[in-house]
Amino acid sequence: MIEKLRRKFILVTMAIVFLVMLVVLVALNATNYFHTAERADEILSVLAGNGGKFPDEEFSGKAFESGSIPPNQAVSIETPFETRYFTAITNSNRQIIQIDTTKIRSVDSEAGQIYAEDVLASNKTKGYLDDFRYKVVEKEDGTFLLLFVDSQRELQTMRAFLQNSLSIGLISLVFIFLLVFYFSKKIIKPVQESIDRQKQFITDMGHEIKTPLAIISANNDVQQMLNGDTEWTKSTGKQIHRLNGLMESMLQLTQMEEETYQPKIEPINFSQVLREACEPYILIGEKKMLLFL
C-alpha cells in the first residue's frame, strides 16, 4: 500500500509539473510567434502605405520625424536596408501584370509569380507562405498589390527558440522526476514507520492476548470435566472461540498492506450472526426475568 501511495504521489506531482511547464512553453512560444508576425505586418503596412516600397533614403528620416511612419511600429530608419521583399500587381480581374523582385535575390520573377498565384488562389489577405509574410491590398482603382516580406531569419530564430525551449523543458522534466523520485522516499518514510509500528503493535498484542485466552480455555475445559457441560461453560467456550476469531481477523489486518494479499469474500448467514451476537445475553436476561423473542 505504501508503494502505491508513493507512486500516486510521484504521478500527481509530475502531472502538475508537466501541465505548468506546458502552459509556460506554449505561452512563451505563442508570444514569440505573435511578435514575429506583428513586426512583419508592421513592415507590410509601411510598404502598403507607400505603394509597395519604403520611403526614399534621402527623406526616410523625415518620414519618421514627421510621423507618417508611427514610431511605435517595429520599423526604423535602417529597416529599408535590412528588409528583403518583393511585390506583385494584378489588374481588377486578379491577373498578375507586374512582378518586382529587385529588393530580393533569392526570388526571381518566375518564383515571384508562383508565390503570387498561390496567394491569389487561397483568397487570403494575410498570412505566411513558406518563409514569406504576405499581405494583399486592394487599391482604389480595383487593382491589387501583393506584398511579400522575407521573414526567414525571424522564423529561424523562432524555430530555434521552440526547439531549445522544448529541449530545456524535457531535461527539466527528467531532472524534476529524479528529484521527486528521490525525495518521495524521505516523504513516505515517516508514514512507513508509523504503519510498521502499528503492525508490530497489533502482532504483539495478538500474541499477548492469545496467552490468557488459552488459560481461560483450559480452565473452562477443567470445569467441563469436573462439573459436566453446562450452559455457562458452553457460553464461555463460544466467547473464547469468538475472541480467537477476532484476534485472527485483527492479525490479518497487518497483511492487508501487502500487494499480494487477496481478501476472502464468502456469503454469511445473517440470522446466525445475529443469534450468536444475542446469545451471551440470553442467560443474563432469563436470570433477570426478561423476555427474549
Salt bridges, closest charged atoms under 4 A:
GLU3 OE1 - ARG6 NH1 3.93
GLU38 OE1 - HIS35 ND1 3.50
ASP41 OD2 - LYS126 NZ 3.95
ASP41 OD1 - ARG133 NE 2.80
GLU82 OE2 - ARG39 NH2 3.47
ASP131 OD1 - ARG159 NH2 3.17
GLU154 OE2 - ARG39 NH1 3.50
GLU248 OE2 - LYS210 NZ 3.13
GLU259 OE2 - ARG7 NH2 3.50
GLU266 OE1 - LYS264 NZ 3.88
GLU279 OE2 - LYS238 NZ 2.42
